[in-house]
């Protein structure tokens, strides 16, 4: 305490705040908060901030990052092998090899992923980076996000076609392409028929 000011510290995640309370007419009010970093600023360099804290495993085409206490830490060999197979299968379909090297970051749950990156949803690909939720219940297919990265050399079509190809190639290569996109175990054609039969179809 200094005069009519009381200073307290508070820990919030990785941040330590110093909060100054000032006495005004017998009531203490917050006067200053130091050490607070708005989440939107944390999102701007989240990879640089977070990756050094995570466990890392590398393969020919990937650097995989995951939390050391992750529920899938003991499954990483299998997960890495599936991603490499997905990479190879897409290249084979395209008839063209790729020397792309992909950073793949796994989060235990969607809440943590949103808090750390600001991105909503279970999967996300940008540049040469893939971000996914990966736990005992959720395992995204090994094609969709990789397809986004490998197709960049062919151009950047509107999202309708970019997402369309990622879903198509996932189903073509044997995955349940709509499992985490609202279609459960249905194929694209089955889901389309359901939407049309239920009058939820939106014509182009």
C-alpha positions in Angstrom: 0.0 0.0 0.0 1.2 3.5 -0.9 -0.8 6.3 0.4 -4.4 5.8 -0.8 -3.3 3.2 -3.4 -3.3 -0.5 -2.9 -1.4 -2.7 -5.4 -2.3 -6.4 -5.9 -0.9 -9.0 -8.3 -3.0 -11.6 -10.1 -2.0 -14.5 -12.3 -4.1 -15.3 -15.3 -2.7 -18.1 -17.5 0.8 -17.0 -18.6 0.2 -13.4 -17.6 0.9 -11.7 -14.2 -1.1 -8.6 -13.7 -0.4 -5.7 -11.3 -3.6 -4.0 -10.4 -3.6 -0.6 -8.6 -6.7 0.3 -6.6 -7.1 3.9 -5.5 -9.3 5.1 -2.7 -11.9 7.7 -3.8 -14.3 8.8 -1.1 -13.9 5.6 0.9 -14.4 3.3 -2.1 -11.5 1.5 -3.8 -11.5 1.6 -7.6 -9.2 0.2 -10.2 -6.8 2.8 -11.3 -4.3 0.9 -13.4 -3.6 -2.6 -14.7 -0.1 -3.5 -15.8 1.0 -6.7 -17.5 -2.3 -7.3 -19.2 -2.0 -8.3 -22.9 -5.2 -8.4 -24.8 -5.9 -11.8 -26.3 -6.1 -10.4 -29.8 -2.5 -9.3 -29.5 -1.5 -12.7 -28.2 -3.1 -14.3 -31.3 -0.8 -12.3 -33.6 2.3 -14.3 -32.6 0.7 -17.4 -31.0 3.0 -19.8 -32.8 6.2 -18.1 -31.7 4.9 -17.9 -28.1 3.4 -21.4 -27.9 5.5 -23.9 -29.9 8.6 -23.8 -27.7 6.5 -25.1 -24.8 5.2 -28.1 -26.8 6.6 -31.5 -27.5 7.9 -32.0 -31.1 8.2 -34.9 -33.5 9.4 -34.7 -37.1 8.9 -36.8 -40.1 9.8 -36.4 -43.8 7.1 -33.8 -44.5 6.0 -32.7 -41.1 7.0 -31.1 -37.8 4.3 -32.2 -35.3 3.7 -30.3 -32.1 1.5 -31.4 -29.2 1.0 -30.9 -25.5 3.2 -33.1 -23.4 0.2 -34.1 -21.3 -2.0 -34.8 -24.3 -4.2 -37.8 -24.2 -2.8 -38.9 -27.6 0.9 -38.5 -26.8 1.3 -42.2 -26.8 -0.4 -42.5 -30.2 1.8 -40.0 -32.0 3.7 -42.6 -34.0 0.4 -43.8 -35.5 -0.9 -40.3 -36.1 2.3 -39.2 -37.8 2.3 -42.2 -40.0 -1.3 -41.5 -41.1 -0.5 -37.9 -41.9 2.5 -39.0 -44.0 0.3 -41.5 -45.8 -2.3 -38.8 -46.4 0.3 -36.5 -47.9 1.6 -39.4 -50.2 -2.0 -40.4 -51.3 -2.9 -36.8 -52.3 0.4 -36.4 -54.2 -0.4 -39.7 -56.0 -3.9 -38.5 -56.9 -2.5 -35.2 -58.2 0.3 -37.0 -60.2 2.8 -34.6 -58.7 5.2 -34.9 -55.8 5.6 -32.1 -53.3 8.6 -30.9 -51.3 6.3 -29.0 -48.9 7.2 -29.2 -45.2 4.2 -28.7 -43.0 3.9 -27.6 -39.4 1.1 -29.5 -37.7 -0.1 -28.4 -34.3 -2.5 -30.5 -32.2 -4.7 -29.1 -29.4 -6.4 -31.3 -26.9 -9.8 -29.5 -27.2 -11.5 -26.8 -29.2 -11.7 -24.4 -26.2 -7.9 -24.4 -25.8 -7.4 -24.0 -29.6 -9.7 -20.9 -29.7 -8.0 -19.4 -26.6 -4.5 -19.8 -28.0 -5.1 -19.1 -31.7 -8.5 -17.2 -32.0 -9.7 -19.7 -34.6 -13.0 -21.5 -34.2 -13.5 -25.0 -35.5 -11.7 -28.3 -35.2 -9.3 -27.9 -38.1 -7.5 -25.0 -39.9 -4.8 -24.8 -42.6 -3.0 -21.6 -43.6 0.4 -21.2 -45.3 2.2 -24.4 -44.5 0.6 -24.8 -41.1 -2.2 -27.1 -40.0 -3.9 -26.7 -36.6 -6.2 -29.5 -35.4 -8.1 -30.7 -32.3 -6.8 -34.2 -31.6 -7.9 -36.3 -28.7 -9.3 -39.8 -27.9 -12.7 -38.8 -29.4 -11.8 -36.5 -32.2 -9.4 -37.5 -35.0 -9.7 -35.5 -38.1 -9.1 -37.3 -41.4 -5.5 -37.3 -42.7 -6.5 -35.6 -46.0 -8.6 -32.5 -45.7 -6.2 -29.9 -44.3 -3.2 -31.3 -46.1 -5.2 -31.0 -49.4 -5.6 -27.2 -48.7 -1.8 -26.9 -48.5 -0.9 -29.1 -51.4 -3.5 -27.5 -53.7 -2.1 -24.0 -53.2 0.4 -24.5 -56.0 -2.6 -24.9 -58.3 -4.1 -21.5 -57.3 -6.5 -20.1 -54.8 -10.1 -20.6 -56.0 -13.2 -19.3 -54.1 -13.8 -21.1 -50.8 -16.7 -23.0 -52.3 -14.3 -24.9 -54.6 -11.3 -25.0 -52.2 -13.4 -26.6 -49.5 -15.2 -28.7 -52.1 -12.0 -30.3 -53.3 -10.8 -31.0 -49.7 -14.1 -32.8 -48.9 -14.0 -34.6 -52.3 -10.5 -35.9 -51.9 -11.1 -37.0 -48.3 -14.1 -39.1 -49.4 -12.3 -40.3 -52.5 -9.4 -41.6 -50.4 -11.7 -43.4 -48.0 -12.4 -41.0 -45.1 -15.7 -40.0 -43.6 -15.3 -36.5 -45.1 -18.4 -35.0 -43.4 -17.9 -36.5 -40.0 -17.0 -33.2 -38.3 -18.8 -31.0 -40.8 -22.3 -31.8 -39.8 -22.8 -34.9 -42.0 -21.8 -37.6 -39.5 -21.0 -40.9 -41.4 -23.0 -39.9 -44.5 -21.3 -39.6 -47.9 -21.5 -36.3 -49.7 -24.2 -37.7 -52.0 -26.3 -39.0 -49.1 -26.0 -35.7 -47.2 -27.0 -33.8 -50.3 -30.1 -36.0 -50.8 -31.0 -35.5 -47.1 -30.8 -31.7 -47.4 -32.8 -31.7 -50.6 -35.5 -34.1 -49.2 -35.8 -32.0 -46.0 -36.1 -28.7 -48.0 -32.8 -27.5 -46.6 -31.1 -27.4 -50.1 -29.8 -24.0 -51.1 -29.6 -23.8 -54.9 -26.5 -22.2 -56.4 
